[in-house]
């Protein structure tokens, strides 16, 4: 009797932790899932097969499970299975997509293009510095496609409103030689109104002065959408600074010259003011770290303070969010968003000693969007 009770207990645990309860996978789907999860566990992405199976099958269920049973032609179904068989090693999702696309083609069904997944940071294993040995804490950071379907929806909503900004540290009265030799920087900006983009003052200022309030505003500010490929050959939408508070690292820029063949009118994001933001609220960031376009990260708010000493950038007090999502240089001017895609702040600075280090908590800052609305007023 005790043995039967133990067996029933094990069956209860298995049934109520099994991810296959909602989706009944074909044998080939199961093979793809097994291969993918074995690799994921070896890479340290999951601690157990059950956890991996649960997440992967949830993604398939939300995307749409596909199989050849919709076809009345067994010969055609067999051919499709053989053609897609090679993708089993590439994982459950790609195998499922292959089956779906070929079955849809046979049935004349047209599916809308799937959302392009956002990119996100994933710290890799620790790099061992030959000079420091095992004590080195430097981390590689790889960029991968997010596999969270909910993130895709937010990313799709926001990517047309977040910009890539390239600024040359020069003025119009510089000689051509001076302009060519001038340094440049890359940042981000967020559309908050009709031809109004919020960014950081340090993204559009330059000079050797330690205080930003004493630096010059660049006359060469280039805005490009992250929805298209960005290169040095990209034609600029030239912008000027319309509002700036260098003491608080805030700037609003507007386009004055469009140099693009396509109509360029980025939609403004929705805004949520700081009185509706709480400690530990989950957040996303979207920006262009190190000049890499459209990187999405996720984390949570860890502090909300009035601050005037963020990384030496500020000379006056502003409302600041501290958050633990990973950002780097180039994220400046990008967006800090809630889970619904509402803009709550502009990512501005971080502790560079911690950036990209898997064994250290991220410690980064964003200026509350309220501050930029006050700047407009």
N, C-alpha and C positions, 0 to 999 in steps of 0.2 A: 504493500500500500504506500509506504514511504517512497519507494522507488518510483511508483506511478506519479506521486505528488511532485517529486523532483522533476520528472520529465515534463509534466504539465506546466510547472513553473518556468522551465527553460523554453517551452513553446510559447508561453505568454510573453516572455522577454523578447524572443525572436520576432514574433508577430508584431508587437507594438513598437519595435525599433527598426523593423525592416522598411527600407525606403521604397521597395517594390510594391507596397500595398496599393498605391494609387496608379502606378503605371506598370502594366504587364509587358515587359520587354521581350523581344524576339531573342532566340539563342544567339544570333550574331550581335545584336545590341548588347547582350550580357557579356559577350566576349570582349567587345570594345570597352565596356565599362570596367571589366576586370583588369584589362591591360592598362587602361588610363589610371585607375586607382593604385595599382601596384607601382607605377612610375611616380605618382604623386606622393605616396607614402615613403618611397625611397628618397624623394627630394625633400622630405620633411614638411610637406604641405598639409598632411593630415596625420592624425595619430592612430586612426583606426579605419578599417575598410567600411564599417557601417556609416561613419561620419562622411566619408567620401561618397559612398553610394547614395546617401540621403541628399547631399547637395547636388550631385550630378543629375540624379533623376528628377529633382525639383526643377532644375533648369530645363530639362527636356519637356517636362509636363507643362511648364509655362510657355515654352517656345512652341510646342506642338509635336507630339510623338508621331512618327511616320513609319508606315510599313506597306508592303506590296499587296496586302490583302484587299486593298481597294480595287485592284485590277482583276478582271475576270479571265485574263489570259495568263495561264500558268507558265507558259514558255517565256513570255515577256517578263513576268515577275522574276523568273529564274535568271534571266539575262541581266536585269537591273541589280539583283543581289550580287551577281558575279562581278559586275562593273564597279560596284561600291565596296566590294570586299577588301580592296587594297587600302581603304581608309580606316579599317578597323584599328590598325596600329596608331592612327592619329587621334583616336579618342571617340567617345560616345557622341559628342555634339556634331563633329564633322561627318561621322558615318550617318547619323540621322539626317543631316542636311542633304547628303548625297542621295539617300533614298527618297526624301521628300521632293527634291528638284526633279529627279528622273520620273517619279510617279506622276507628279504634276504635269510634266511635259507630255507624258503619254495620255493624260486625261484632259489636256488643254486648259489646265488651271494656271492662272497667273497669280503669284504671290508677291506682295509688296516687298521691296528690298529690305532685308533685315537691318536694324540699326547698326551703324558702325560703332563697335564698343569703344568706350573711352579707355585711355591708357592710365595706368597707375604705377606707383613705385612699389617695388618689392625688394627689401634688403636681401642680398645674397649672403653666403657664408663669409666669415671673417677673412680678410686678407692678412697674411703673415708678412710683416715687413722684415726683410733680411737684417736690417740694422737694429730693430727692436725685438726681434724674435717673437715668441708667443704672447708677449705683453701688448702687442699692437692691437688697437681696437678699431682700426680703419675698416670700413665696410664698402664693398661694391654695392651699387644700386642698379638693379635691372628694371626695365620698363616692360610691362606685360599688359595684355588686354584683360580688362575686368570681366569676370564671369557672373556678375550680379545683374540680373535682368532689370531690377528697379533702378539701378544706377544708369542704365542706358537711357531710360526715359528722361531723367533729369539732365543728363549730359546732352541729349539731343535738343532739349529745350534751351540750354544755356550757351551752346557752342557758337551760335550766331551772334551772341551779345558780348562775348569776351574777345578782346583784340590782342594782336601781337604789336608791340611798339618798339621801333628802332630809333634811337636818338644819336645824332652826331654832336659831339661836344664842340660846337662852332657857332659863330654869328654870321649874318649876311655880309658884314663888312670885312670878314676875313678874306685873305687872298685865296686863290684857287689852290695854291700849294699848301697853305695852312689848313684848308678844309680837308684836303686829301690826307694830310698827316694827322688830323685830329682823331682822337679816340672815339669809340662809339660804345653804346650800351644797349642791351635789350631788356625790355620790361613787358608788362601787361597793362590792360585797361579794361574797364567794364562800361558798357552803354547804360546810362541811367536816365536818359531823356533824349529828346530830338536833337541829335548832333551834340550830345554832351557825354563825355567819357571821363569817369573817375579814375585817377591814377595817383601815384605818389609824387611829391615834389622832387624827391631825389632822382626820379626817372627822367626829369626834363631840365635839371639844373646841372651846371658844371663849373669848375674852377678849383683853384688850389686852396681857397679859404676853408678853414675847418668848419665854420658855421654855414649852414645852408642858406640862412637869411642874407648872407653876403655874396652868394654865388650868382652866376648869370643864367638866364633862361636861354636854352638852345633855340635857334631859329630853324633847326632841321629835325622835325619830329614826324616820323613816318608811321602811319597806322595801317595795319593789314589784317584781314579776317583770318581766323584760324580754321575756317571751313575749307580753305584752299591751300595748296602747297605754297610754302613761303621760301623764297631764295633771294640771293642778292640781285637777281634779275627781275624780281617782282616790282611792278610799278606802284609807287607810293600814293597813298592818300595823305597829303601834307596837312599838318595840323598846327595850331597855335595854342598857347596857354591863355585861357579866358579868365580863370580864377585861380589864385594860388595863395596858400598860407605856408610859406617855407618854414615858419617856426613850428608848425604842427605836421609837416611832411604831407600836405594835401594839395592836390591840383586837379583842375578840371580843364580838359582840352577839347577843342572843336576842330573839325575838318574845314579847311578853307579852299582846298584845291583837290578835286577828285581827278585822279589820273588813271582811271580804270574804264574798261569798255562796258562792264556790267554795272547795273544800278546797285549802289552800295548804301543801304539804309538799315543798319543794324537795329533790331528791336531792343527797346529798353527792358531791363529785367524788372521783376517785382521786388519791392523793398520792404524789409521788416526792421523796424527801429529797435534800439537796444533794450527798451523797457519790456519787450516781449521775449528777450533772450535770457536763458538761465544757465547756470553752471552745469556742466556735463551734457548739455544739448549736443547731439551728434551733428557733425558738419561735413561739408565737402569744400575742397578748394579747386579752382580751375585757373591755370595760368601757364606760363611758358618758361620753366626753369632751364637755365643754361642755354636758352634759345631753342629748346625742344618744344614743339607746338602742342598745345592742348593737353597738358597732363592733369589728370584728375587724382586727387587723394582724398582720403576720408579720415575722420578722427572725431574729437569732441572738444568742447570748450572746457578749459581747465581754470580760467580765472577771468574776472571782469573788473577792471580797475581804471581809476583816473591816473594817468601816468605821463611823466614828462622826461623820461630817461631811457627810452627804448633804443638800445644799441647805439647810443650817442647821436641819434638822428634828430631828436626833438629838442626844441628850445622852449616849448610851452606845453601845458597840460592838455591831454586829449583823453577821450574814453577809449580804452584798449582792451581787446580780447586776447587772452593767451590761449593757445590751442596746441594739440599734439599731433596734428597731421603733418606729414613731411613736406617741406618746401625748400627751395634753394634760390640762389640769385637768378633773377629773371621772373620769379613769381611776384615780385614787387608790382603793385598796381592791379593784381589779379583779384578774383572774387572769393570771398568767404560766404558760403551759402548754407541755408538749412536744408533739410531732407526734401523739401518741396521745391527747392530752387529759388527761394527768396534770398536776396542779397542782404547780408547782415553786416558785412565789413569788407575792407580792402586789405589784402595781405601785404605786409610792409617790411618785416624784419624777422630775424631769427638768430638763435645761438649757433654760429657756424661750427663750433666745436662738436655739436651734437648731430648736425645734418648728415643723414645717411648712415648713422651708427645704430645698428640693430640692438645693441645692448644698452643704449641710453635713451631715456624718454625725450621725445622731441619737445622743444621749448620755443615756440614761434609766436609772432604777434600780428594782429590785424587792427586797423583803426576802424572804430564803429562807423557805419554808414551815416549815422546822424551828423557826424562832424562835417561830412561833405555836403549834406543838405543845408547845414548852417552856412557853409561857405557860399553856396548859391544864393542864400538869402542876403 
